[in-house]
Amino acid sequence: MIRVYQAANLPQAYLLAGLLRHAGITVRIFNENAQGGMGDIPFSEVYPEVWIENAADFTKANALVEAFEKAPIDKGSVFCRACSEENPANFELCWKCGMSL
């Protein structure tokens, strides 16, 4: 297993994990419940981490992480073609049904 990302918060870790899973990469999130220990544990040890299981996926995962970090923030919205749910314009996948936007 290889750590590919240390997130600022849990939602950010889940967004990236979802993108990696959508690309066919097996992912695990560590430190999901560690933020409750902040103060007793050094803050750098409680941030959520995204790990990939297969080292062969590292190059592909790293490219997706870089794209995730550089994604522009758009405050508009877009509607899913599959379920018609409104999503923020910077989403790549529908939050409701998971279809590609």
Chimera marker file (.cmm) of the C-alpha trace (Angstrom):
<marker_set name="trace">
<marker id="1" x="0.000" y="0.000" z="0.000" r="1" g="1" b="0" radius="0.5"/>
<marker id="2" x="1.158" y="3.522" z="-0.822" r="1" g="1" b="0" radius="0.5"/>
<marker id="3" x="-0.050" y="6.841" z="0.586" r="1" g="1" b="0" radius="0.5"/>
<marker id="4" x="-0.918" y="9.189" z="-2.259" r="1" g="1" b="0" radius="0.5"/>
<marker id="5" x="-2.561" y="12.082" z="-0.414" r="1" g="1" b="0" radius="0.5"/>
<marker id="6" x="-2.950" y="13.682" z="2.992" r="1" g="1" b="0" radius="0.5"/>
<marker id="7" x="-6.211" y="15.639" z="3.035" r="1" g="1" b="0" radius="0.5"/>
<marker id="8" x="-7.058" y="18.751" z="5.003" r="1" g="1" b="0" radius="0.5"/>
<marker id="9" x="-10.382" y="17.218" z="6.036" r="1" g="1" b="0" radius="0.5"/>
<marker id="10" x="-12.484" y="14.093" z="5.641" r="1" g="1" b="0" radius="0.5"/>
<marker id="11" x="-14.777" y="15.363" z="2.833" r="1" g="1" b="0" radius="0.5"/>
<marker id="12" x="-11.709" y="16.210" z="0.750" r="1" g="1" b="0" radius="0.5"/>
<marker id="13" x="-10.333" y="12.695" z="1.320" r="1" g="1" b="0" radius="0.5"/>
<marker id="14" x="-13.649" y="11.140" z="0.265" r="1" g="1" b="0" radius="0.5"/>
<marker id="15" x="-13.836" y="13.272" z="-2.892" r="1" g="1" b="0" radius="0.5"/>
<marker id="16" x="-10.391" y="12.179" z="-4.007" r="1" g="1" b="0" radius="0.5"/>
<marker id="17" x="-11.049" y="8.559" z="-3.033" r="1" g="1" b="0" radius="0.5"/>
<marker id="18" x="-14.200" y="8.634" z="-5.159" r="1" g="1" b="0" radius="0.5"/>
<marker id="19" x="-12.267" y="9.934" z="-8.166" r="1" g="1" b="0" radius="0.5"/>
<marker id="20" x="-9.635" y="7.240" z="-7.746" r="1" g="1" b="0" radius="0.5"/>
<marker id="21" x="-12.252" y="4.495" z="-7.370" r="1" g="1" b="0" radius="0.5"/>
<marker id="22" x="-14.049" y="5.772" z="-10.465" r="1" g="1" b="0" radius="0.5"/>
<marker id="23" x="-10.736" y="5.308" z="-12.320" r="1" g="1" b="0" radius="0.5"/>
<marker id="24" x="-10.601" y="1.667" z="-11.162" r="1" g="1" b="0" radius="0.5"/>
<marker id="25" x="-8.054" y="2.154" z="-8.381" r="1" g="1" b="0" radius="0.5"/>
<marker id="26" x="-8.596" y="0.356" z="-5.076" r="1" g="1" b="0" radius="0.5"/>
<marker id="27" x="-8.372" y="2.945" z="-2.293" r="1" g="1" b="0" radius="0.5"/>
<marker id="28" x="-8.443" y="3.090" z="1.488" r="1" g="1" b="0" radius="0.5"/>
<marker id="29" x="-8.835" y="6.091" z="3.768" r="1" g="1" b="0" radius="0.5"/>
<marker id="30" x="-6.907" y="6.097" z="7.022" r="1" g="1" b="0" radius="0.5"/>
<marker id="31" x="-7.356" y="8.360" z="10.068" r="1" g="1" b="0" radius="0.5"/>
<marker id="32" x="-11.093" y="8.735" z="9.445" r="1" g="1" b="0" radius="0.5"/>
<marker id="33" x="-11.766" y="9.059" z="13.171" r="1" g="1" b="0" radius="0.5"/>
<marker id="34" x="-8.434" y="10.432" z="14.366" r="1" g="1" b="0" radius="0.5"/>
<marker id="35" x="-9.362" y="14.137" z="14.397" r="1" g="1" b="0" radius="0.5"/>
<marker id="36" x="-11.016" y="13.662" z="17.771" r="1" g="1" b="0" radius="0.5"/>
<marker id="37" x="-7.540" y="13.053" z="19.176" r="1" g="1" b="0" radius="0.5"/>
<marker id="38" x="-6.152" y="16.372" z="17.965" r="1" g="1" b="0" radius="0.5"/>
<marker id="39" x="-4.329" y="18.002" z="20.836" r="1" g="1" b="0" radius="0.5"/>
<marker id="40" x="-3.312" y="14.699" z="22.373" r="1" g="1" b="0" radius="0.5"/>
<marker id="41" x="-1.839" y="13.539" z="19.067" r="1" g="1" b="0" radius="0.5"/>
<marker id="42" x="0.291" y="15.803" z="16.818" r="1" g="1" b="0" radius="0.5"/>
<marker id="43" x="-1.951" y="17.496" z="14.244" r="1" g="1" b="0" radius="0.5"/>
<marker id="44" x="0.080" y="16.103" z="11.337" r="1" g="1" b="0" radius="0.5"/>
<marker id="45" x="-0.830" y="12.580" z="12.470" r="1" g="1" b="0" radius="0.5"/>
<marker id="46" x="-4.613" y="13.060" z="12.465" r="1" g="1" b="0" radius="0.5"/>
<marker id="47" x="-5.236" y="14.318" z="8.929" r="1" g="1" b="0" radius="0.5"/>
<marker id="48" x="-7.147" y="11.842" z="6.736" r="1" g="1" b="0" radius="0.5"/>
<marker id="49" x="-4.892" y="9.961" z="4.339" r="1" g="1" b="0" radius="0.5"/>
<marker id="50" x="-5.730" y="8.358" z="0.996" r="1" g="1" b="0" radius="0.5"/>
<marker id="51" x="-3.792" y="5.167" z="0.251" r="1" g="1" b="0" radius="0.5"/>
<marker id="52" x="-3.834" y="2.938" z="-2.819" r="1" g="1" b="0" radius="0.5"/>
<marker id="53" x="-3.544" y="-0.831" z="-2.476" r="1" g="1" b="0" radius="0.5"/>
<marker id="54" x="-1.685" y="-1.648" z="-5.690" r="1" g="1" b="0" radius="0.5"/>
<marker id="55" x="1.727" y="-0.059" z="-6.338" r="1" g="1" b="0" radius="0.5"/>
<marker id="56" x="1.150" y="-0.518" z="-10.091" r="1" g="1" b="0" radius="0.5"/>
<marker id="57" x="-1.596" y="2.145" z="-9.874" r="1" g="1" b="0" radius="0.5"/>
<marker id="58" x="0.754" y="4.783" z="-8.427" r="1" g="1" b="0" radius="0.5"/>
<marker id="59" x="1.455" y="6.694" z="-11.664" r="1" g="1" b="0" radius="0.5"/>
<marker id="60" x="-2.222" y="6.819" z="-12.602" r="1" g="1" b="0" radius="0.5"/>
<marker id="61" x="-3.224" y="7.783" z="-9.048" r="1" g="1" b="0" radius="0.5"/>
<marker id="62" x="-0.549" y="10.464" z="-8.833" r="1" g="1" b="0" radius="0.5"/>
<marker id="63" x="-1.799" y="12.060" z="-12.066" r="1" g="1" b="0" radius="0.5"/>
<marker id="64" x="-5.354" y="12.116" z="-10.683" r="1" g="1" b="0" radius="0.5"/>
<marker id="65" x="-4.141" y="13.638" z="-7.398" r="1" g="1" b="0" radius="0.5"/>
<marker id="66" x="-2.310" y="16.399" z="-9.295" r="1" g="1" b="0" radius="0.5"/>
<marker id="67" x="-5.414" y="17.140" z="-11.371" r="1" g="1" b="0" radius="0.5"/>
<marker id="68" x="-7.532" y="17.144" z="-8.189" r="1" g="1" b="0" radius="0.5"/>
<marker id="69" x="-5.225" y="19.665" z="-6.533" r="1" g="1" b="0" radius="0.5"/>
<marker id="70" x="-5.231" y="21.965" z="-9.585" r="1" g="1" b="0" radius="0.5"/>
<marker id="71" x="-8.979" y="21.839" z="-10.233" r="1" g="1" b="0" radius="0.5"/>
<marker id="72" x="-10.428" y="25.341" z="-10.496" r="1" g="1" b="0" radius="0.5"/>
<marker id="73" x="-13.169" y="26.332" z="-8.091" r="1" g="1" b="0" radius="0.5"/>
<marker id="74" x="-16.318" y="27.194" z="-10.000" r="1" g="1" b="0" radius="0.5"/>
<marker id="75" x="-19.332" y="28.445" z="-8.105" r="1" g="1" b="0" radius="0.5"/>
<marker id="76" x="-21.865" y="27.569" z="-10.803" r="1" g="1" b="0" radius="0.5"/>
<marker id="77" x="-23.869" y="24.370" z="-11.045" r="1" g="1" b="0" radius="0.5"/>
<marker id="78" x="-24.533" y="21.622" z="-13.552" r="1" g="1" b="0" radius="0.5"/>
<marker id="79" x="-27.357" y="19.091" z="-13.782" r="1" g="1" b="0" radius="0.5"/>
<marker id="80" x="-26.721" y="15.367" z="-14.083" r="1" g="1" b="0" radius="0.5"/>
<marker id="81" x="-27.875" y="13.859" z="-17.393" r="1" g="1" b="0" radius="0.5"/>
<marker id="82" x="-28.794" y="10.592" z="-15.672" r="1" g="1" b="0" radius="0.5"/>
<marker id="83" x="-30.788" y="11.689" z="-12.606" r="1" g="1" b="0" radius="0.5"/>
<marker id="84" x="-31.256" y="15.467" z="-13.171" r="1" g="1" b="0" radius="0.5"/>
<marker id="85" x="-29.709" y="16.272" z="-9.770" r="1" g="1" b="0" radius="0.5"/>
<marker id="86" x="-28.014" y="19.657" z="-9.399" r="1" g="1" b="0" radius="0.5"/>
<marker id="87" x="-24.267" y="19.457" z="-8.705" r="1" g="1" b="0" radius="0.5"/>
<marker id="88" x="-21.568" y="22.100" z="-8.209" r="1" g="1" b="0" radius="0.5"/>
<marker id="89" x="-19.914" y="22.886" z="-11.554" r="1" g="1" b="0" radius="0.5"/>
<marker id="90" x="-16.515" y="21.675" z="-10.395" r="1" g="1" b="0" radius="0.5"/>
<marker id="91" x="-17.805" y="18.150" z="-9.626" r="1" g="1" b="0" radius="0.5"/>
<marker id="92" x="-16.776" y="15.462" z="-12.088" r="1" g="1" b="0" radius="0.5"/>
<marker id="93" x="-19.233" y="12.881" z="-10.740" r="1" g="1" b="0" radius="0.5"/>
<marker id="94" x="-22.841" y="13.319" z="-9.657" r="1" g="1" b="0" radius="0.5"/>
<marker id="95" x="-23.034" y="13.306" z="-5.870" r="1" g="1" b="0" radius="0.5"/>
<marker id="96" x="-26.349" y="11.426" z="-5.979" r="1" g="1" b="0" radius="0.5"/>
<marker id="97" x="-25.933" y="8.701" z="-8.598" r="1" g="1" b="0" radius="0.5"/>
<marker id="98" x="-22.184" y="8.720" z="-9.321" r="1" g="1" b="0" radius="0.5"/>
<marker id="99" x="-22.514" y="9.233" z="-13.079" r="1" g="1" b="0" radius="0.5"/>
<marker id="100" x="-19.863" y="11.255" z="-14.884" r="1" g="1" b="0" radius="0.5"/>
<marker id="101" x="-20.839" y="14.885" z="-15.397" r="1" g="1" b="0" radius="0.5"/>
<link id1="1" id2="2" r="1" g="1" b="0" radius="0.2"/>
<link id1="2" id2="3" r="1" g="1" b="0" radius="0.2"/>
<link id1="3" id2="4" r="1" g="1" b="0" radius="0.2"/>
<link id1="4" id2="5" r="1" g="1" b="0" radius="0.2"/>
<link id1="5" id2="6" r="1" g="1" b="0" radius="0.2"/>
<link id1="6" id2="7" r="1" g="1" b="0" radius="0.2"/>
<link id1="7" id2="8" r="1" g="1" b="0" radius="0.2"/>
<link id1="8" id2="9" r="1" g="1" b="0" radius="0.2"/>
<link id1="9" id2="10" r="1" g="1" b="0" radius="0.2"/>
<link id1="10" id2="11" r="1" g="1" b="0" radius="0.2"/>
<link id1="11" id2="12" r="1" g="1" b="0" radius="0.2"/>
<link id1="12" id2="13" r="1" g="1" b="0" radius="0.2"/>
<link id1="13" id2="14" r="1" g="1" b="0" radius="0.2"/>
<link id1="14" id2="15" r="1" g="1" b="0" radius="0.2"/>
<link id1="15" id2="16" r="1" g="1" b="0" radius="0.2"/>
<link id1="16" id2="17" r="1" g="1" b="0" radius="0.2"/>
<link id1="17" id2="18" r="1" g="1" b="0" radius="0.2"/>
<link id1="18" id2="19" r="1" g="1" b="0" radius="0.2"/>
<link id1="19" id2="20" r="1" g="1" b="0" radius="0.2"/>
<link id1="20" id2="21" r="1" g="1" b="0" radius="0.2"/>
<link id1="21" id2="22" r="1" g="1" b="0" radius="0.2"/>
<link id1="22" id2="23" r="1" g="1" b="0" radius="0.2"/>
<link id1="23" id2="24" r="1" g="1" b="0" radius="0.2"/>
<link id1="24" id2="25" r="1" g="1" b="0" radius="0.2"/>
<link id1="25" id2="26" r="1" g="1" b="0" radius="0.2"/>
<link id1="26" id2="27" r="1" g="1" b="0" radius="0.2"/>
<link id1="27" id2="28" r="1" g="1" b="0" radius="0.2"/>
<link id1="28" id2="29" r="1" g="1" b="0" radius="0.2"/>
<link id1="29" id2="30" r="1" g="1" b="0" radius="0.2"/>
<link id1="30" id2="31" r="1" g="1" b="0" radius="0.2"/>
<link id1="31" id2="32" r="1" g="1" b="0" radius="0.2"/>
<link id1="32" id2="33" r="1" g="1" b="0" radius="0.2"/>
<link id1="33" id2="34" r="1" g="1" b="0" radius="0.2"/>
<link id1="34" id2="35" r="1" g="1" b="0" radius="0.2"/>
<link id1="35" id2="36" r="1" g="1" b="0" radius="0.2"/>
<link id1="36" id2="37" r="1" g="1" b="0" radius="0.2"/>
<link id1="37" id2="38" r="1" g="1" b="0" radius="0.2"/>
<link id1="38" id2="39" r="1" g="1" b="0" radius="0.2"/>
<link id1="39" id2="40" r="1" g="1" b="0" radius="0.2"/>
<link id1="40" id2="41" r="1" g="1" b="0" radius="0.2"/>
<link id1="41" id2="42" r="1" g="1" b="0" radius="0.2"/>
<link id1="42" id2="43" r="1" g="1" b="0" radius="0.2"/>
<link id1="43" id2="44" r="1" g="1" b="0" radius="0.2"/>
<link id1="44" id2="45" r="1" g="1" b="0" radius="0.2"/>
<link id1="45" id2="46" r="1" g="1" b="0" radius="0.2"/>
<link id1="46" id2="47" r="1" g="1" b="0" radius="0.2"/>
<link id1="47" id2="48" r="1" g="1" b="0" radius="0.2"/>
<link id1="48" id2="49" r="1" g="1" b="0" radius="0.2"/>
<link id1="49" id2="50" r="1" g="1" b="0" radius="0.2"/>
<link id1="50" id2="51" r="1" g="1" b="0" radius="0.2"/>
<link id1="51" id2="52" r="1" g="1" b="0" radius="0.2"/>
<link id1="52" id2="53" r="1" g="1" b="0" radius="0.2"/>
<link id1="53" id2="54" r="1" g="1" b="0" radius="0.2"/>
<link id1="54" id2="55" r="1" g="1" b="0" radius="0.2"/>
<link id1="55" id2="56" r="1" g="1" b="0" radius="0.2"/>
<link id1="56" id2="57" r="1" g="1" b="0" radius="0.2"/>
<link id1="57" id2="58" r="1" g="1" b="0" radius="0.2"/>
<link id1="58" id2="59" r="1" g="1" b="0" radius="0.2"/>
<link id1="59" id2="60" r="1" g="1" b="0" radius="0.2"/>
<link id1="60" id2="61" r="1" g="1" b="0" radius="0.2"/>
<link id1="61" id2="62" r="1" g="1" b="0" radius="0.2"/>
<link id1="62" id2="63" r="1" g="1" b="0" radius="0.2"/>
<link id1="63" id2="64" r="1" g="1" b="0" radius="0.2"/>
<link id1="64" id2="65" r="1" g="1" b="0" radius="0.2"/>
<link id1="65" id2="66" r="1" g="1" b="0" radius="0.2"/>
<link id1="66" id2="67" r="1" g="1" b="0" radius="0.2"/>
<link id1="67" id2="68" r="1" g="1" b="0" radius="0.2"/>
<link id1="68" id2="69" r="1" g="1" b="0" radius="0.2"/>
<link id1="69" id2="70" r="1" g="1" b="0" radius="0.2"/>
<link id1="70" id2="71" r="1" g="1" b="0" radius="0.2"/>
<link id1="71" id2="72" r="1" g="1" b="0" radius="0.2"/>
<link id1="72" id2="73" r="1" g="1" b="0" radius="0.2"/>
<link id1="73" id2="74" r="1" g="1" b="0" radius="0.2"/>
<link id1="74" id2="75" r="1" g="1" b="0" radius="0.2"/>
<link id1="75" id2="76" r="1" g="1" b="0" radius="0.2"/>
<link id1="76" id2="77" r="1" g="1" b="0" radius="0.2"/>
<link id1="77" id2="78" r="1" g="1" b="0" radius="0.2"/>
<link id1="78" id2="79" r="1" g="1" b="0" radius="0.2"/>
<link id1="79" id2="80" r="1" g="1" b="0" radius="0.2"/>
<link id1="80" id2="81" r="1" g="1" b="0" radius="0.2"/>
<link id1="81" id2="82" r="1" g="1" b="0" radius="0.2"/>
<link id1="82" id2="83" r="1" g="1" b="0" radius="0.2"/>
<link id1="83" id2="84" r="1" g="1" b="0" radius="0.2"/>
<link id1="84" id2="85" r="1" g="1" b="0" radius="0.2"/>
<link id1="85" id2="86" r="1" g="1" b="0" radius="0.2"/>
<link id1="86" id2="87" r="1" g="1" b="0" radius="0.2"/>
<link id1="87" id2="88" r="1" g="1" b="0" radius="0.2"/>
<link id1="88" id2="89" r="1" g="1" b="0" radius="0.2"/>
<link id1="89" id2="90" r="1" g="1" b="0" radius="0.2"/>
<link id1="90" id2="91" r="1" g="1" b="0" radius="0.2"/>
<link id1="91" id2="92" r="1" g="1" b="0" radius="0.2"/>
<link id1="92" id2="93" r="1" g="1" b="0" radius="0.2"/>
<link id1="93" id2="94" r="1" g="1" b="0" radius="0.2"/>
<link id1="94" id2="95" r="1" g="1" b="0" radius="0.2"/>
<link id1="95" id2="96" r="1" g="1" b="0" radius="0.2"/>
<link id1="96" id2="97" r="1" g="1" b="0" radius="0.2"/>
<link id1="97" id2="98" r="1" g="1" b="0" radius="0.2"/>
<link id1="98" id2="99" r="1" g="1" b="0" radius="0.2"/>
<link id1="99" id2="100" r="1" g="1" b="0" radius="0.2"/>
<link id1="100" id2="101" r="1" g="1" b="0" radius="0.2"/>
</marker_set>
